[in-house]
C-alpha cells in the first residue's frame, strides 16, 4: 500500500501574519463611514423581518439607505481626487 503524504510543509501563522498592515488600517478607517451606514441599514432591515414595516420603519430604512448612498458617494469622491488612494 502506498501512502499519500503532503509534499509541502505545514504553514504556521506568526503574529506578524495575523496583524493588518498600516495601509489596510488606513483603508478601513477611510471606509468606516460606509461600514457604519451599512450596519445602520442592516439594523433597520432586521427590525422588520418578523413583521410588516409600518411608516416609521419605512422612514428609518429610507433614511439609512440615503445615508449609505451618501457615504459611498463621499468615498468615491475621495478616491477620484486621490485622497483615498
BAVEXNU-727051 format. One line per 3 residues: for each residue x, y, z of N, C-alpha, C, O. Coordinates in steps of 0.02 Angstrom, whole numbers. Layout:
X:Y:Z:X:Y:Z:X:Y:Z:X:Y:Z | ... .
***
This chain:
42:-59:0:0:0:0:44:62:0:93:66:37 | 27:110:-42:67:171:-49:35:227:-8:-25:239:-14 | 74:261:34:49:316:74:51:380:33:98:394:-4 .
-1:419:41:-4:484:8:6:537:63:-35:543:108 | 61:573:58:78:624:108:82:692:75:96:696:15 | 70:745:112:76:811:83:149:826:64:195:806:99 .
158:860:8:225:875:-15:251:941:12:311:955:9 | 207:983:39:227:1047:66:229:1045:141:193:1007:173 | 273:1086:170:274:1092:242:211:1128:266:182:1168:230 .
191:1112:327:133:1146:355:150:1218:368:205:1235:388 | 102:1261:357:111:1332:367:86:1351:436:29:1334:455 | 128:1384:474:108:1408:540:109:1484:538:161:1514:525 .
53:1514:551:48:1587:550:84:1615:611:77:1590:666 | 122:1667:599:155:1702:654:114:1763:673:66:1780:639 | 133:1795:727:96:1854:749:98:1909:696:51:1948:690 .
151:1912:658:157:1963:606:105:1951:551:77:1998:523 | 91:1888:536:43:1871:483:-29:1886:503:-71:1894:460 | -42:1891:568:-111:1899:591:-131:1973:596:-191:1988:597 .
-84:2017:600:-99:2088:609:-109:2123:541:-72:2108:494 | -157:2169:536:-165:2207:474:-108:2257:466:-79:2281:515 | -91:2271:405:-38:2319:391:-65:2390:402:-125:2400:410 .
-20:2437:403:-39:2507:410:-84:2530:353:-131:2568:364 | -69:2508:293:-109:2526:235:-180:2498:241:-229:2532:224 | -186:2436:265:-252:2406:275:-291:2444:328:-351:2455:321 .
-258:2463:382:-292:2501:434:-315:2569:409:-369:2592:426 | -274:2602:368:-294:2666:339:-355:2659:294:-400:2700:295 | -355:2605:255:-412:2594:210:-476:2580:249:-530:2605:232 .
-470:2541:303:-528:2527:345:-554:2592:376:-614:2604:379 | -508:2635:398:-528:2698:428:-564:2743:377:-612:2777:395 | -540:2743:315:-573:2783:263:-643:2755:247:-689:2793:232 .
-650:2689:250:-714:2658:234:-761:2652:294:-817:2628:286 | -740:2674:352:-780:2667:413:-849:2701:408:-898:2671:432 | -855:2761:379:-923:2789:372:-970:2746:330:-1029:2741:345 .
-944:2714:278:-985:2670:236:-1005:2608:276:-1062:2586:274 | -957:2580:313:-971:2521:353:-1024:2536:406:-1070:2496:416 | -1017:2593:439:-1065:2612:491:-1135:2622:462:-1185:2602:491 .
-1138:2654:404:-1202:2666:372:-1235:2600:350:-1295:2592:356 | -1194:2554:325:-1222:2489:305:-1246:2449:365:-1296:2414:360 | -1212:2455:422:-1235:2422:483:-1301:2451:506:-1346:2415:528 .
-1307:2517:501:-1370:2550:520:-1427:2527:475:-1483:2515:499 | -1415:2521:410:-1466:2497:364:-1485:2425:380:-1544:2407:380 | -1435:2384:393:-1448:2314:411:-1489:2309:475:-1535:2268:479 .
-1474:2350:524:-1513:2350:586:-1586:2369:573:-1632:2339:600 | -1596:2419:530:-1664:2440:514:-1702:2385:477:-1762:2375:489 | -1668:2349:434:-1700:2295:397:-1714:2235:443:-1766:2203:436 .
-1669:2221:488:-1679:2164:534:-1740:2176:578:-1776:2129:594 | -1751:2238:598:-1809:2253:642:-1875:2236:608:-1925:2226:643 | -1876:2234:542:-1938:2223:507:-1945:2152:480:-1991:2138:442 .
-1900:2107:499:-1903:2039:471:-1965:2001:492:-1994:1964:452 | -1986:2009:554:-2041:1968:579:-2108:2005:579:-2157:1980:608 | -2110:2062:548:-2173:2099:546:-2176:2142:483:-2125:2153:450 .
-2234:2166:468:-2242:2212:412:-2217:2280:433:-2237:2306:485 | -2174:2310:393:-2147:2376:412:-2203:2428:415:-2244:2434:370 | -2203:2466:469:-2250:2522:474:-2217:2584:445:-2161:2580:419 .
-2251:2641:448:-2224:2702:418:-2158:2723:450:-2113:2746:414 | -2152:2716:514:-2089:2734:548:-2032:2688:525:-1976:2712:514 | -2046:2624:518:-1995:2577:494:-1974:2594:423:-1914:2594:407 .
-2022:2609:380:-2007:2626:311:-1965:2689:308:-1918:2693:268 | -1981:2738:349:-1943:2801:352:-1871:2788:376:-1823:2816:349 | -1864:2744:426:-1798:2727:452:-1756:2693:399:-1696:2707:393 .
-1786:2647:361:-1750:2612:308:-1730:2660:252:-1674:2657:227 | -1776:2704:232:-1759:2753:180:-1702:2798:202:-1656:2812:163 | -1705:2821:264:-1652:2865:290:-1585:2828:291:-1533:2857:274 .
-1586:2765:311:-1524:2725:314:-1497:2713:244:-1436:2715:234 | -1541:2701:195:-1518:2692:126:-1486:2756:99:-1434:2753:65 | -1517:2813:113:-1488:2876:91:-1420:2888:123:-1374:2915:91 .
-1414:2868:186:-1351:2877:221:-1296:2833:190:-1239:2855:183 | -1314:2771:171:-1266:2727:138:-1244:2756:71:-1185:2758:56 | -1292:2780:32:-1275:2809:-33:-1231:2871:-25:-1184:2880:-64 .
-1246:2913:24:-1205:2973:35:-1134:2954:56:-1086:2985:34 | -1128:2904:99:-1061:2883:121:-1022:2852:64:-962:2864:57 | -1055:2812:22:-1021:2784:-36:-1001:2838:-85:-946:2835:-114 .
-1044:2887:-96:-1028:2942:-141:-967:2981:-116:-923:2998:-155 | -966:2995:-51:-910:3030:-21:-845:2991:-29:-793:3020:-45 | -847:2926:-18:-788:2884:-26:-765:2883:-98:-705:2887:-112 .
-812:2879:-145:-795:2879:-216:-765:2946:-236:-718:2948:-276 | -791:3000:-209:-764:3066:-225:-693:3074:-198:-650:3104:-230 | -680:3045:-139:-612:3047:-111:-565:3008:-155:-508:3028:-167 .
-588:2951:-180:-546:2910:-223:-533:2945:-289:-479:2939:-318 | -582:2983:-313:-574:3019:-376:-525:3077:-371:-492:3094:-421 | -519:3106:-312:-472:3162:-304:-403:3139:-283:-357:3179:-279 .
-396:3074:-268:-331:3048:-249:-320:3046:-174:-268:3023:-152 | -369:3069:-134:-362:3068:-62:-364:2997:-33:-330:2983:16 | -403:2953:-64:-412:2886:-38:-362:2836:-68:-360:2778:-48 .
-323:2858:-116:-277:2812:-149:-212:2804:-112:-168:2767:-134 .
***
